[in-house]
Amino acid sequence: MGGQHMTALQPHVVGAGIGLRLPHLTEVVATHPSVPFFEVHPETFLANPHATELLAEVARHYPVSVHTVGVSIGSAGGVDRAHMARVKAR
């Protein structure tokens, strides 16, 4: 995030990950739970710089899977390239 491009830490992660939501970010950073990976919606972090910093801290310790919900892949209007650019910039 913050213009940095994260690369895959492992090609295959064994186990089930957990969706990471804003209310749980500080606890995850503080306690480092035993979880194989976290899944996030980048839209959650676009307007929240502090949350983005905390997510970067999480990513130092865990693989993070990104699941965007605003790209509009299946829409009649096609892919929202402006949204993709916003996510990439973070």
C-alpha positions in Angstrom: 0.0 0.0 0.0 1.2 3.6 0.0 2.6 3.1 -3.6 4.6 0.0 -2.6 3.9 -3.1 -4.6 3.6 -6.2 -2.5 4.7 -9.5 -4.0 3.5 -13.0 -3.1 5.2 -14.4 -0.1 4.3 -18.0 -0.9 2.9 -19.5 -4.0 0.7 -21.9 -1.9 -0.6 -21.2 1.6 -1.9 -24.2 3.6 -5.0 -23.6 5.7 -7.9 -21.2 5.8 -7.4 -17.5 5.9 -9.6 -14.9 7.6 -11.2 -11.8 6.2 -9.6 -8.8 8.0 -11.9 -6.0 8.8 -11.2 -2.6 10.2 -12.5 -3.3 13.8 -9.9 -6.1 14.1 -6.8 -4.4 12.6 -5.2 -3.2 15.8 -5.8 -6.5 17.6 -4.2 -8.4 14.8 -1.1 -6.1 14.8 -0.9 -6.3 18.6 -1.4 -10.1 19.0 -0.2 -11.7 15.8 -2.8 -14.5 15.9 -2.0 -18.0 14.4 -3.6 -17.5 11.0 -2.2 -18.7 7.7 -3.2 -15.5 5.8 -5.6 -12.6 5.7 -8.0 -11.5 3.0 -8.8 -7.8 2.6 -11.0 -5.6 0.5 -8.8 -2.7 -0.6 -11.7 -0.3 -0.7 -11.7 -0.4 3.1 -8.3 1.2 3.1 -8.6 3.7 0.3 -9.7 6.6 2.5 -8.1 5.6 5.7 -4.3 6.3 5.9 -3.9 4.9 9.4 -5.6 1.6 8.5 -3.3 1.4 5.4 -0.3 1.7 7.7 -1.7 -1.0 9.9 -2.3 -3.2 6.9 1.3 -2.7 5.8 2.3 -4.0 9.3 0.1 -7.0 8.9 1.6 -7.7 5.5 5.1 -7.8 7.1 4.0 -10.9 9.0 1.3 -12.6 6.9 0.5 -13.2 3.3 -2.4 -10.9 2.3 -5.0 -11.8 -0.4 -6.7 -8.8 -2.0 -10.3 -9.2 -3.0 -11.6 -6.0 -4.7 -15.3 -5.5 -4.9 -15.5 -2.3 -6.9 -13.9 -3.3 -10.3 -17.2 -4.2 -11.9 -15.9 -7.2 -13.8 -19.3 -8.5 -14.7 -21.1 -5.3 -15.4 -22.5 -4.1 -18.7 -20.2 -1.1 -18.5 -17.0 -3.2 -18.3 -14.1 -3.0 -15.9 -13.9 0.2 -13.9 -10.3 1.1 -14.8 -10.4 4.3 -12.7 -11.2 2.2 -9.6 -8.3 -0.2 -10.5 -6.0 2.8 -10.7 -7.1 4.0 -7.2 -6.4 0.6 -5.7 -3.1 0.3 -7.4 -2.0 3.7 -6.2 -2.5 2.8 -2.6 
